[in-house]
Amino acid sequence: MNVLIVVAHPEPRSLNGALARFSVSHLQRLGHQVRVSDLYAMNWEARLSPADTQHRQHVERFTPSLESTQAFEGGFQSEDIQQEQEKLLWADAVILQFPLWWFSMPAILKGWIDRVYACGFAYGVGEHSDTHWGDRYGEGTLAGKRAMLVVTMGGWASHYSPRGINGHIDDILFPIQHGILFYPGFDVLPPFTVYRTGRIDSVRFDALCQELSKRLDNLFITAPVGYYRQNGGDYALPELTLRDDLAAGEQGHRIHIRQG
Ligand code: FAD
């Protein structure tokens, strides 16, 4: 199978760099084809801008989604965007490897999403009407592919537990898991999380690699997170609110995950 690893860390000798290298070699040992987008090494341009299209259509005012649609459909997106889209289409699974920075992904990775997830590619796909808000949340260009986060954090696991001071890790990662990965169609696997990174020595690093290797061994068989699909009849139309009989009386991110 084909696996794309997108790495966002400025230092190759970092923990994130080491975990990414471990994943590459382990996946290759398993017989997979692996490609890496090392965003800092690539000097990735994180800013979505008029330079993303090779032929500006509306020079008087830049409208990101409009220019993005026209560049995508017309085949004149900038080359770096096209290359990353091709990698996504090639991949059967995508791993995003990053440190948690200010409760989210590093800006360079967010900028990769902003630019590579073009209109017509990752959003704005399929019919748009009051009864069908596009092919998204379980459908779309990247449907049938798998995605997994490998995230490192300075905080302790308890800080990210259901009553932890930082908020539950499932809530913190929800915008990425659901909003960035499930949205364009990925089957999203539970994240691989590394806490308390300030306390890692070679013994703990080896243990982490052992744990990660199990997740990589099972990359194509692990059950994805059971998000409800937008167009599966679970959301009332046209409001797109979860049906009243599902997760009755509850609210918050977790209601969008099928329980049991
Ligand atoms: P490194 O600093 O490279 O390494 C961490 C430890 O692992 C070190 O002790 C190192 O010696 C060891 N190590 C590295 N490689 C190996 C190896 N090959 N073998 C053995 N040991 C190794 N944390 C939060 O919890 N929440 C936040 O919101 C948050 N925001 C942040 C914002 C910013 C801007 C920054 C800079 C940090 C933030 N942090 C936050 C902390 C951050 O998440 C961690 O510093 C990061 O995850 C550590 O990953 P790293 O790759 O940079 O680790």
Residues whose N, C-alpha, C, O or C-beta is under 5 A from the ligand:
A	BS01	FAD	R13 S14 L15 N16 A18 P99 L100 W101 W102 F103 T152 M153 G154 G155 T197 G198 I200 D201 S202 F205
